[in-house]
């Protein structure tokens, strides 16, 4: 399983971006999809997650600004980033937890850079 993340870029504060992460080949039994970010000088942070049932969770720092969603048919998870702030700058990684042969396996995308200028 490979995850391909895209959608990052350079944006001014207050702007928006939409990140995508697609899994290939098509897979079943995705238990959860998550977005993490790694900012310079900081530890990796869980930004948002969504379960197979559609339940979502967000880091306090992004609540009300970011929205995670998924398209099961496309094995894709999205992260809509609105009202971006300079502190949102970092590399965003997607993660998928897949149930395979009765055990959860974790897959990571390659990361996509988000840079927010003030």
VMD Tcl script that builds the backbone (N, CA, C; Angstrom):
set m [mol new atoms 354]
animate dup $m
set s [atomselect $m all]
$s set {name element resname resid chain x y z} {
  {N N UNK 1 A 0.849 -1.188 0.000}
  {CA C UNK 1 A 0.000 0.000 0.000}
  {C C UNK 1 A 0.887 1.241 0.000}
  {N N UNK 2 A 0.586 2.161 -0.877}
  {CA C UNK 2 A 1.311 3.428 -0.923}
  {C C UNK 2 A 0.321 4.569 -0.769}
  {N N UNK 3 A 0.741 5.577 -0.020}
  {CA C UNK 3 A -0.085 6.763 0.160}
  {C C UNK 3 A 0.590 7.936 -0.543}
  {N N UNK 4 A -0.170 8.642 -1.344}
  {CA C UNK 4 A 0.349 9.786 -2.091}
  {C C UNK 4 A -0.352 11.038 -1.604}
  {N N UNK 5 A 0.411 11.895 -0.949}
  {CA C UNK 5 A -0.141 13.144 -0.439}
  {C C UNK 5 A 0.155 14.269 -1.407}
  {N N UNK 6 A -0.765 15.212 -1.480}
  {CA C UNK 6 A -0.590 16.363 -2.370}
  {C C UNK 6 A -1.404 17.531 -1.843}
  {N N UNK 7 A -1.182 18.700 -2.447}
  {CA C UNK 7 A -1.984 19.859 -2.127}
  {C C UNK 7 A -1.300 20.929 -1.306}
  {N N UNK 8 A -0.104 20.655 -0.835}
  {CA C UNK 8 A 0.605 21.656 -0.066}
  {C C UNK 8 A 1.054 22.813 -0.939}
  {N N UNK 9 A 1.572 23.843 -0.282}
  {CA C UNK 9 A 2.042 24.992 -1.035}
  {C C UNK 9 A 2.326 26.170 -0.138}
  {N N UNK 10 A 2.571 27.300 -0.775}
  {CA C UNK 10 A 2.834 28.551 -0.075}
  {C C UNK 10 A 1.597 29.426 -0.153}
  {N N UNK 11 A 1.147 29.900 0.985}
  {CA C UNK 11 A -0.066 30.707 1.033}
  {C C UNK 11 A 0.111 31.797 2.074}
  {N N UNK 12 A -0.578 32.889 1.874}
  {CA C UNK 12 A -0.525 33.968 2.851}
  {C C UNK 12 A -1.452 33.655 4.026}
  {N N UNK 13 A -1.152 34.261 5.147}
  {CA C UNK 13 A -2.001 34.094 6.321}
  {C C UNK 13 A -3.442 34.466 5.961}
  {N N UNK 14 A -4.369 33.651 6.447}
  {CA C UNK 14 A -5.773 33.839 6.119}
  {C C UNK 14 A -6.228 33.059 4.908}
  {N N UNK 15 A -5.294 32.499 4.186}
  {CA C UNK 15 A -5.617 31.746 2.988}
  {C C UNK 15 A -6.029 30.319 3.287}
  {N N UNK 16 A -6.254 29.571 2.220}
  {CA C UNK 16 A -6.743 28.199 2.348}
  {C C UNK 16 A -5.962 27.256 1.443}
  {N N UNK 17 A -5.929 26.010 1.849}
  {CA C UNK 17 A -5.368 24.930 1.047}
  {C C UNK 17 A -6.214 23.687 1.280}
  {N N UNK 18 A -6.146 22.772 0.325}
  {CA C UNK 18 A -6.811 21.487 0.498}
  {C C UNK 18 A -5.798 20.383 0.228}
  {N N UNK 19 A -5.533 19.598 1.241}
  {CA C UNK 19 A -4.614 18.481 1.113}
  {C C UNK 19 A -5.384 17.211 0.773}
  {N N UNK 20 A -4.743 16.369 -0.006}
  {CA C UNK 20 A -5.328 15.082 -0.364}
  {C C UNK 20 A -4.317 13.982 -0.104}
  {N N UNK 21 A -4.819 12.814 0.213}
  {CA C UNK 21 A -3.953 11.655 0.404}
  {C C UNK 21 A -4.700 10.439 -0.114}
  {N N UNK 22 A -4.168 9.862 -1.171}
  {CA C UNK 22 A -4.823 8.732 -1.812}
  {C C UNK 22 A -4.018 7.459 -1.613}
  {N N UNK 23 A -4.711 6.391 -1.326}
  {CA C UNK 23 A -4.058 5.090 -1.151}
  {C C UNK 23 A -4.166 4.284 -2.426}
  {N N UNK 24 A -3.100 3.588 -2.740}
  {CA C UNK 24 A -3.120 2.686 -3.889}
  {C C UNK 24 A -2.285 1.458 -3.580}
  {N N UNK 25 A -2.657 0.297 -4.077}
  {CA C UNK 25 A -3.912 0.059 -4.784}
  {C C UNK 25 A -5.104 0.231 -3.848}
  {N N UNK 26 A -6.282 0.109 -4.392}
  {CA C UNK 26 A -7.495 0.256 -3.607}
  {C C UNK 26 A -7.505 -0.760 -2.475}
  {N N UNK 27 A -7.852 -0.296 -1.289}
  {CA C UNK 27 A -7.814 -1.167 -0.120}
  {C C UNK 27 A -9.141 -1.122 0.627}
  {N N UNK 28 A -9.400 -2.191 1.317}
  {CA C UNK 28 A -10.606 -2.274 2.134}
  {C C UNK 28 A -10.216 -2.156 3.601}
  {N N UNK 29 A -11.216 -2.032 4.434}
  {CA C UNK 29 A -11.023 -2.087 5.884}
  {C C UNK 29 A -10.072 -1.018 6.399}
  {N N UNK 30 A -10.266 0.215 5.926}
  {CA C UNK 30 A -9.515 1.328 6.503}
  {C C UNK 30 A -10.201 1.700 7.811}
  {N N UNK 31 A -9.498 1.547 8.884}
  {CA C UNK 31 A -10.072 1.796 10.200}
  {C C UNK 31 A -10.058 3.278 10.548}
  {N N UNK 32 A -8.998 3.950 10.147}
  {CA C UNK 32 A -8.875 5.363 10.489}
  {C C UNK 32 A -7.918 6.029 9.512}
  {N N UNK 33 A -8.136 7.317 9.337}
  {CA C UNK 33 A -7.255 8.132 8.516}
  {C C UNK 33 A -6.907 9.360 9.331}
  {N N UNK 34 A -5.662 9.757 9.295}
  {CA C UNK 34 A -5.230 10.882 10.114}
  {C C UNK 34 A -4.261 11.772 9.339}
  {N N UNK 35 A -4.214 13.009 9.763}
  {CA C UNK 35 A -3.206 13.958 9.292}
  {C C UNK 35 A -2.373 14.411 10.486}
  {N N UNK 36 A -1.077 14.394 10.288}
  {CA C UNK 36 A -0.138 14.889 11.283}
  {C C UNK 36 A 0.676 16.004 10.638}
  {N N UNK 37 A 1.309 16.805 11.461}
  {CA C UNK 37 A 2.220 17.788 10.903}
  {C C UNK 37 A 3.484 17.855 11.763}
  {N N UNK 38 A 4.558 18.184 11.075}
  {CA C UNK 38 A 5.846 18.336 11.719}
  {C C UNK 38 A 6.362 19.724 11.396}
  {N N UNK 39 A 6.416 20.556 12.420}
  {CA C UNK 39 A 6.893 21.924 12.246}
  {C C UNK 39 A 8.347 22.004 12.691}
  {N N UNK 40 A 9.090 22.929 12.125}
  {CA C UNK 40 A 10.504 23.066 12.507}
  {C C UNK 40 A 10.664 23.277 14.007}
  {N N UNK 41 A 11.504 22.470 14.608}
  {CA C UNK 41 A 11.781 22.620 16.015}
  {C C UNK 41 A 10.713 22.093 16.945}
  {N N UNK 42 A 9.704 21.448 16.391}
  {CA C UNK 42 A 8.614 20.923 17.214}
  {C C UNK 42 A 8.435 19.433 16.990}
  {N N UNK 43 A 7.728 18.809 17.916}
  {CA C UNK 43 A 7.413 17.395 17.763}
  {C C UNK 43 A 6.243 17.234 16.795}
  {N N UNK 44 A 6.150 16.048 16.225}
  {CA C UNK 44 A 5.031 15.756 15.339}
  {C C UNK 44 A 3.720 15.885 16.104}
  {N N UNK 45 A 2.748 16.468 15.458}
  {CA C UNK 45 A 1.451 16.740 16.092}
  {C C UNK 45 A 0.333 16.109 15.282}
  {N N UNK 46 A -0.569 15.433 15.980}
  {CA C UNK 46 A -1.767 14.910 15.317}
  {C C UNK 46 A -2.701 16.089 15.082}
  {N N UNK 47 A -3.018 16.352 13.849}
  {CA C UNK 47 A -3.841 17.502 13.500}
  {C C UNK 47 A -5.319 17.123 13.451}
  {N N UNK 48 A -5.630 16.018 12.777}
  {CA C UNK 48 A -7.032 15.620 12.627}
  {C C UNK 48 A -7.105 14.140 12.289}
  {N N UNK 49 A -8.217 13.535 12.647}
  {CA C UNK 49 A -8.425 12.128 12.342}
  {C C UNK 49 A -9.881 11.866 12.023}
  {N N UNK 50 A -10.113 10.797 11.276}
  {CA C UNK 50 A -11.478 10.396 10.949}
  {C C UNK 50 A -11.523 8.881 10.935}
  {N N UNK 51 A -12.559 8.331 11.546}
  {CA C UNK 51 A -12.679 6.879 11.623}
  {C C UNK 51 A -13.499 6.348 10.447}
  {N N UNK 52 A -13.592 5.031 10.380}
  {CA C UNK 52 A -14.367 4.411 9.313}
  {C C UNK 52 A -15.838 4.810 9.388}
  {N N UNK 53 A -16.330 5.117 10.569}
  {CA C UNK 53 A -17.730 5.519 10.742}
  {C C UNK 53 A -17.939 7.002 10.502}
  {N N UNK 54 A -16.849 7.737 10.310}
  {CA C UNK 54 A -16.968 9.157 10.042}
  {C C UNK 54 A -16.765 10.061 11.247}
  {N N UNK 55 A -16.478 9.488 12.390}
  {CA C UNK 55 A -16.223 10.312 13.576}
  {C C UNK 55 A -14.899 11.044 13.388}
  {N N UNK 56 A -14.882 12.305 13.774}
  {CA C UNK 56 A -13.691 13.124 13.570}
  {C C UNK 56 A -13.159 13.672 14.886}
  {N N UNK 57 A -11.890 13.983 14.894}
  {CA C UNK 57 A -11.285 14.660 16.029}
  {C C UNK 57 A -10.223 15.609 15.502}
  {N N UNK 58 A -9.993 16.672 16.259}
  {CA C UNK 58 A -9.069 17.719 15.826}
  {C C UNK 58 A -8.206 18.182 16.996}
  {N N UNK 59 A -7.016 18.629 16.649}
  {CA C UNK 59 A -6.188 19.302 17.642}
  {C C UNK 59 A -6.866 20.624 17.985}
  {N N UNK 60 A -6.726 21.042 19.223}
  {CA C UNK 60 A -7.357 22.295 19.648}
  {C C UNK 60 A -6.910 23.473 18.786}
  {N N UNK 61 A -5.676 23.425 18.341}
  {CA C UNK 61 A -5.118 24.550 17.588}
  {C C UNK 61 A -5.738 24.728 16.213}
  {N N UNK 62 A -6.449 23.711 15.712}
  {CA C UNK 62 A -7.013 23.817 14.366}
  {C C UNK 62 A -8.537 23.724 14.354}
  {N N UNK 63 A -9.141 23.499 15.490}
  {CA C UNK 63 A -10.600 23.382 15.541}
  {C C UNK 63 A -11.257 24.640 14.996}
  {N N UNK 64 A -12.251 24.431 14.153}
  {CA C UNK 64 A -12.957 25.549 13.549}
  {C C UNK 64 A -12.305 26.085 12.296}
  {N N UNK 65 A -11.086 25.638 12.006}
  {CA C UNK 65 A -10.383 26.117 10.811}
  {C C UNK 65 A -10.103 24.985 9.821}
  {N N UNK 66 A -9.828 23.807 10.323}
  {CA C UNK 66 A -9.507 22.657 9.468}
  {C C UNK 66 A -10.679 21.681 9.480}
  {N N UNK 67 A -10.859 21.009 8.347}
  {CA C UNK 67 A -11.906 19.993 8.245}
  {C C UNK 67 A -11.348 18.760 7.548}
  {N N UNK 68 A -11.481 17.625 8.200}
  {CA C UNK 68 A -11.047 16.362 7.602}
  {C C UNK 68 A -12.263 15.653 7.021}
  {N N UNK 69 A -12.065 15.040 5.874}
  {CA C UNK 69 A -13.144 14.286 5.241}
  {C C UNK 69 A -12.527 13.141 4.442}
  {N N UNK 70 A -13.371 12.250 3.961}
  {CA C UNK 70 A -12.850 11.109 3.222}
  {C C UNK 70 A -13.799 10.693 2.125}
  {N N UNK 71 A -13.235 10.052 1.142}
  {CA C UNK 71 A -14.018 9.476 0.054}
  {C C UNK 71 A -13.651 7.999 0.005}
  {N N UNK 72 A -14.521 7.179 0.521}
  {CA C UNK 72 A -14.212 5.752 0.623}
  {C C UNK 72 A -14.006 5.120 -0.749}
  {N N UNK 73 A -14.782 5.546 -1.705}
  {CA C UNK 73 A -14.678 4.962 -3.046}
  {C C UNK 73 A -13.320 5.233 -3.672}
  {N N UNK 74 A -12.721 6.347 -3.291}
  {CA C UNK 74 A -11.425 6.722 -3.853}
  {C C UNK 74 A -10.270 6.433 -2.905}
  {N N UNK 75 A -10.572 5.849 -1.738}
  {CA C UNK 75 A -9.529 5.586 -0.743}
  {C C UNK 75 A -8.713 6.842 -0.473}
  {N N UNK 76 A -9.399 7.945 -0.343}
  {CA C UNK 76 A -8.731 9.232 -0.209}
  {C C UNK 76 A -9.230 9.973 1.021}
  {N N UNK 77 A -8.308 10.599 1.699}
  {CA C UNK 77 A -8.645 11.463 2.827}
  {C C UNK 77 A -8.200 12.872 2.469}
  {N N UNK 78 A -9.006 13.824 2.897}
  {CA C UNK 78 A -8.748 15.229 2.597}
  {C C UNK 78 A -8.593 16.021 3.899}
  {N N UNK 79 A -7.898 17.121 3.793}
  {CA C UNK 79 A -7.825 18.062 4.901}
  {C C UNK 79 A -7.960 19.462 4.313}
  {N N UNK 80 A -9.080 20.085 4.628}
  {CA C UNK 80 A -9.314 21.462 4.198}
  {C C UNK 80 A -8.758 22.389 5.265}
  {N N UNK 81 A -7.843 23.243 4.859}
  {CA C UNK 81 A -7.194 24.157 5.780}
  {C C UNK 81 A -7.667 25.580 5.452}
  {N N UNK 82 A -8.404 26.166 6.354}
  {CA C UNK 82 A -8.900 27.535 6.159}
  {C C UNK 82 A -8.305 28.461 7.212}
  {N N UNK 83 A -8.338 29.747 6.896}
  {CA C UNK 83 A -7.833 30.764 7.818}
  {C C UNK 83 A -6.453 30.369 8.352}
  {N N UNK 84 A -5.566 30.064 7.434}
  {CA C UNK 84 A -4.241 29.572 7.819}
  {C C UNK 84 A -3.437 30.630 8.543}
  {N N UNK 85 A -2.629 30.168 9.472}
  {CA C UNK 85 A -1.769 31.027 10.274}
  {C C UNK 85 A -0.314 30.612 10.062}
  {N N UNK 86 A 0.624 31.510 10.288}
  {CA C UNK 86 A 2.039 31.136 10.131}
  {C C UNK 86 A 2.424 29.915 10.972}
  {N N UNK 87 A 1.817 29.758 12.113}
  {CA C UNK 87 A 2.138 28.607 12.969}
  {C C UNK 87 A 1.609 27.289 12.420}
  {N N UNK 88 A 0.849 27.335 11.340}
  {CA C UNK 88 A 0.409 26.111 10.674}
  {C C UNK 88 A 1.473 25.577 9.715}
  {N N UNK 89 A 2.525 26.324 9.544}
  {CA C UNK 89 A 3.603 25.901 8.647}
  {C C UNK 89 A 4.227 24.590 9.114}
  {N N UNK 90 A 4.460 23.709 8.159}
  {CA C UNK 90 A 5.090 22.434 8.472}
  {C C UNK 90 A 4.865 21.440 7.355}
  {N N UNK 91 A 5.408 20.258 7.555}
  {CA C UNK 91 A 5.171 19.158 6.620}
  {C C UNK 91 A 3.999 18.345 7.150}
  {N N UNK 92 A 3.027 18.156 6.309}
  {CA C UNK 92 A 1.820 17.428 6.689}
  {C C UNK 92 A 1.894 16.004 6.146}
  {N N UNK 93 A 1.693 15.062 7.037}
  {CA C UNK 93 A 1.763 13.646 6.696}
  {C C UNK 93 A 0.400 12.997 6.904}
  {N N UNK 94 A 0.034 12.137 5.982}
  {CA C UNK 94 A -1.188 11.372 6.180}
  {C C UNK 94 A -0.838 9.975 6.684}
  {N N UNK 95 A -1.748 9.424 7.408}
  {CA C UNK 95 A -1.595 8.099 7.999}
  {C C UNK 95 A -2.896 7.345 7.819}
  {N N UNK 96 A -2.783 6.090 7.478}
  {CA C UNK 96 A -3.975 5.237 7.393}
  {C C UNK 96 A -3.742 3.978 8.202}
  {N N UNK 97 A -4.748 3.608 8.949}
  {CA C UNK 97 A -4.714 2.370 9.718}
  {C C UNK 97 A -5.638 1.385 9.019}
  {N N UNK 98 A -5.068 0.288 8.573}
  {CA C UNK 98 A -5.802 -0.678 7.762}
  {C C UNK 98 A -5.827 -2.020 8.468}
  {N N UNK 99 A -7.015 -2.591 8.548}
  {CA C UNK 99 A -7.146 -3.916 9.142}
  {C C UNK 99 A -6.857 -4.963 8.079}
  {N N UNK 100 A -5.773 -5.707 8.293}
  {CA C UNK 100 A -5.369 -6.717 7.327}
  {C C UNK 100 A -5.066 -8.013 8.058}
  {N N UNK 101 A -5.715 -9.070 7.644}
  {CA C UNK 101 A -5.549 -10.390 8.238}
  {C C UNK 101 A -5.712 -10.297 9.748}
  {N N UNK 102 A -6.709 -9.561 10.176}
  {CA C UNK 102 A -7.042 -9.481 11.584}
  {C C UNK 102 A -6.193 -8.552 12.416}
  {N N UNK 103 A -5.222 -7.881 11.807}
  {CA C UNK 103 A -4.357 -6.988 12.575}
  {C C UNK 103 A -4.283 -5.621 11.902}
  {N N UNK 104 A -4.206 -4.568 12.718}
  {CA C UNK 104 A -4.089 -3.229 12.143}
  {C C UNK 104 A -2.676 -2.956 11.637}
  {N N UNK 105 A -2.573 -2.429 10.457}
  {CA C UNK 105 A -1.297 -2.017 9.893}
  {C C UNK 105 A -1.344 -0.527 9.587}
  {N N UNK 106 A -0.232 0.131 9.800}
  {CA C UNK 106 A -0.168 1.581 9.639}
  {C C UNK 106 A 0.673 1.921 8.415}
  {N N UNK 107 A 0.132 2.820 7.616}
  {CA C UNK 107 A 0.829 3.295 6.429}
  {C C UNK 107 A 0.932 4.820 6.471}
  {N N UNK 108 A 2.058 5.323 5.959}
  {CA C UNK 108 A 2.310 6.762 5.965}
  {C C UNK 108 A 2.536 7.273 4.550}
  {N N UNK 109 A 2.066 8.494 4.317}
  {CA C UNK 109 A 2.383 9.163 3.074}
  {C C UNK 109 A 3.727 9.863 3.189}
  {N N UNK 110 A 4.171 10.451 2.090}
  {CA C UNK 110 A 5.509 11.025 2.035}
  {C C UNK 110 A 5.572 12.443 2.583}
  {N N UNK 111 A 4.445 13.050 2.859}
  {CA C UNK 111 A 4.448 14.405 3.391}
  {C C UNK 111 A 4.298 15.452 2.315}
  {N N UNK 112 A 3.608 16.515 2.660}
  {CA C UNK 112 A 3.461 17.643 1.742}
  {C C UNK 112 A 3.670 18.932 2.537}
  {N N UNK 113 A 4.474 19.829 1.987}
  {CA C UNK 113 A 4.876 21.037 2.710}
  {C C UNK 113 A 3.800 22.109 2.628}
  {N N UNK 114 A 3.471 22.654 3.776}
  {CA C UNK 114 A 2.575 23.807 3.865}
  {C C UNK 114 A 3.361 24.948 4.480}
  {N N UNK 115 A 3.407 26.053 3.782}
  {CA C UNK 115 A 4.112 27.235 4.280}
  {C C UNK 115 A 3.159 28.417 4.268}
  {N N UNK 116 A 2.991 29.027 5.428}
  {CA C UNK 116 A 2.078 30.157 5.563}
  {C C UNK 116 A 2.900 31.396 5.892}
  {N N UNK 117 A 2.820 32.379 5.048}
  {CA C UNK 117 A 3.567 33.613 5.262}
  {C C UNK 117 A 2.692 34.643 5.958}
  {N N UNK 118 A 3.334 35.464 6.748}
  {CA C UNK 118 A 2.582 36.474 7.518}
  {C C UNK 118 A 2.424 37.752 6.719}
}
mol reanalyze $m
mol bondsrecalc $m
mol representation Tube
mol addrep $m
